[in-house]
Amino acid sequence: MVKKIKLYKNFNIEKKHKRSILLIGNFDGVHLGHQKLFKLAKNYKKKFDLNIGVVTFEPMPKMFFNPSLKNFRISNLKQKINLLKALDVNFIITKKFDRDFSKTNSLDFIKQILFKKLNAKYIFVSNNFRFGKNREGDVNQLIANEKIYNYKIVEPKPLLIQNKIVSSSSIRKQLENGNLDKANKYLKRNWTIGGYVQKGRQLGKKIGFPTCNIDLGDYVIAKPGVYAVKVLVNNKLNYIKGIANLGYRPTFNQKKILLEVHLFNFSGNLYNKYLSVEFLKFIRKEKKFKNIEHLKKQIKIDLTIARKVK
């Protein structure tokens, strides 16, 4: 039996979800550090017989305040919600982060939202959590108001791997540097881009390697190059192995970065289908070839490597 999880788009939650364990943050990627946090929350759930709720924001505040920050996300909102659902939570609040909400001062956030609307029992936040107008609120302010508003702050230590903090920022850096293995290790799964197949210039088809074109949207741009991948079509549970090029296609003087995916042993129309592309291995960086024949020769080498990746 699939457990039902309540999804809210505001702070007007049902009575049964008040006096809960509340985790607040962006949770971009829902990585090992986040997973450690939820594991601790689950211990509290068992000990005190309470529900677990999540408060996250859309768009991410950093992207709201910096509109030029286009490629930043590790996971899109749909992926994030699905990942959170798998962590034994009872409800998720996805609060729209807009101009009005950004003007809420920190004390009002504590009094009007955390206390009056959510009436949280335990609140889990990272030590660098900031909130309220001009980011004036911090963990110290939350702790100072614990007794007044009848909640308890839980501030877990960050997860360290080889003396380095596992964070969304560190994962973005690993992806940008082409360290896919380490990024996947920090995520405890394969980094995945989800998107709808769009009609492109059909350059791949013309040279004998048809590809599906997927717009990157707000995803972080991993190191441009060729990757071994596996793909789900419309979220069906049968993976199809393939190869992907993430980049600008310098041989064709492409100016916009694009994700192109070639599926092995597949035929059919995928236009407007939703693909979940899991990145398995970084094969090589992107390069410009002298001509199409040189490109085709390299693609054959790349295909041989990608087919061997498990």
N, C-alpha and C positions, 0 to 999 in steps of 0.2 A: 504493500500500500504506500503510495507516494504521500509524503508529508506536505500538508498545505502551509504555505507561508504567506502572511498578509503583507501586501505592498501598499505603502502610503506615499502620497506626493506632498503631504504637509504634516504639521505637527498635531493635527486633530485625531489622536489615536483612540482606539476603543479602551474601555475601562480595564479589560483583562490584560492589556499591554502596559498599563501604568505600574509603577513600582517594580520595574524590570532592571536587568543588567543592560547597560547602554554602552555601545562602542561607537565612538565618533571619529570620523576621518575620511580621507579621500579613498583609501584602500585601492589605489591604482595598481593593478596587477595581482592583488590578493596573494602576495608572495610569502615565502617562508616566515618572515618576520610577522606578517599579519596572521598567518596560520598559528604561530606560537601564541599570539594574543588571544585568538579565539579558543584555543585549547585551554588556556587559563580561565577564560570566561565560562567554558563548559564545566570546569571544576566548581566554580561558584554556583552555576546552575544546579548541579547535583547537590551541593552542600546546603544551599538555601532554598531550593525548590522554586526558582524564579525563571521567568522567560528571558530570552536574549534578544535584544533589538539592535539594529544598526542605523546610524544616521550618517548619510553621505550626501554630497552636494553635486548638482549638475547645472551648469558646467563646473568643472573644477575651479575653485576660486582663483588660483594662479592664472588660469587661462582667461577667466572673466576680466581680471584687472590688467592683463597684458594681451589685447586682441591680436597682436602680431605673433603670438606664440601658437602657431598652427599645428605643428607636429610634435606632440608631447605625450600622448597617452600610451600606456602599455596595453591596456584593454579598453574596449569601448563599453558603454553603459550596459548594454545587453549582456556582454561577457561578464562584467563585474557582478551583476545581479545573480547570474547563474552560478558563479563561483561562490558568492556569499551564501546562496541557498544551500550549497553542499556542506556548509560549516555548522549545521545544527542550530540555526537561528530561527526565531519565531516570527519576527517581522523586520521589515526594511523600510526606512524612510528615505526617499530620494527627494531632497528639498531643492527646489529651483533657486539657484543663486543669482539674484538680480540686483539692480541698483537699490531698491527699497530695503531688501534684506541686508545688503552690505552696510547700511547705515545704522543697523541695530547696535546700540552700545553694549559693551560686554556685561554690565550688570543686568540690563534688561534681558539679555540672552539667558543668563543664569536664572533670574527671577521669573520671567514670563514664559520661557520655553522649557528649560530643564526642570524647573520646579512646578509651575502651574499647569503647563500642558502635558509634559511627559512624566513629571513626578518620579524621576529616576531614583533607583535605590543605590546602585553601583554604577559609576561612570568610568570607563576605560579610555584613556587618552595617552598619546605619546608625549614625551617630555618637551618636545618642541611645538606642541599644539598651540595655535593662536586663534583667537576669535574676537568678534565684535568690530565695531567701526575702527578703521585704521589699525587693525590687529592689536588693539589695546589690551585684550584679555590674554592671560596665559595660565599655566597650570597652578602657579602660586595663588592667583586670584580664585581659581576654582577651589583650592584647598582651604583658603581663608574663609570661604563661605559655606563650608560643609555643614557645620552645626546649625547655621541659620536656616538653610534650605533642605536639611535632612537628607543628604546624600553622602556617599563616600567615594572619593577619587581613588582609582587604582592606576598606578603609573608603572607599568612593567618595564624592565630593562630591555634595551634593543637586542635583537639577535645578532651574535657575532659569529662569523665563519672565518677562520684564519685571521683573527683579530680585526676583521673589517665588518662594519655594520651592514646588514642586509636591509636595503631600502629601495624604494621606487627609483630614487635618483641614481643609485649605484647600478640598478638593472638597466636603466636607460643608457648609462655610460657604457656598460658592457655591450649592449646591442649596437650602439654607435661605433664602437671600436672593433666590431666583428667577433667578439667573444661570445658566440651564441651558446656554447656548451656551459659556460659559467652563468649566463643569464637564465638558461633553462634549469640549471641546478638551483638557483635562487628562487625560481618560480615553482619548482617541484613539478614541472610539466613543460611541454613544448610551448614556446611563445607562439601566439596565434593571431593572425589578422583575419577579420571577417568582413565581407563586403559583397556587393552585387556585381555580377559580370557585366561589363559595359562593352559596347561595340567600339573597336579601335581602328587603327589604320590597316589591320590585317597583314602586317609585315611578316609576322611569323608564318602565317599560312603560305605566303608567297615563296618563302624559302624552304618550305617543307616541314616546319615545326609549328603547327597551330597552337596559339596560346589564348588563355582567358585573361582579359584585362580587368584589373580591380583598382579602383581609386583608393589611395591610402587614407583619405579623410584626415582625421586628427591623430592618427597613429604616429608614434615616434619613428623616425627614419633610421632603420638599422643600416649597417655599413653596406653601401651599394655593391651588388655582386650577385653571384649565382648560389642558390641554396637547394639542397635536397629537401623535399617537403612531402607531407601527406595531407589529403584533402577530404573534407566531408561536404557533400552537396545537399543543400537544403536541410542540414542537420540530420540527415539519415546516418545510420550507424555503421555504414560500410565505407572504410577508408579506401581512397585511391591514391597510390603513390605517384609522385611526379617531381618535376624540377621547376624552379622559379627564378626569374631574374627580377631583382629589385634595383631599379636605377633609371638612368636617363637615355639608355641605348645610344651611346656616343657614335656608333658606326652609322646610325640613321639621323644623327643630329637632333635627337629628341630633347626638348627643353623642360618638359614636365616629368617629375619622377613618377614612376608607375610600377605596379606589381603585375608581372606577367607569369602565368602558370601554365605549364604544359603537363597534361595528365598522361600517364602511361596506360596503354591498353584500354583506351576509352574513345568512344565515338558517340556523338550526340550534340544537340544544341543546348548550350549552357547560358545563353543570353538571358539576363535578368534573374538568373538563379543565384542563391546566396551560397557563397563558398566560405568555409572555415579552413584557412591554410595554416597548417602547423609546420613550423620551421625546425628541421631535424639536424641539418649540418651546413656549415658555411663551406662552400667548395672553392670559390676563388673570387677575387675582387673584379669589378667591372673594368673593361678596357676597350679601347677603340681599335678596330681591325682595319687593315689596309683595304680590304674588299670583302664582298659577300662570301666568296669561297673560303677565305681564311676564317671567317665567322662560322660558317657551316662545319668546317673541320673541328674547330674548338667545341662547338655545340655537341658533336658526336662524342668527344672525349668527356665532356661534362655529363652527358647522358649515361655513359658507362659507369662513371663514379656514382652518380645519384641512384642508379638502379641497385647498387650494392649496399646502400645505406639502409640500416634496419631501424 
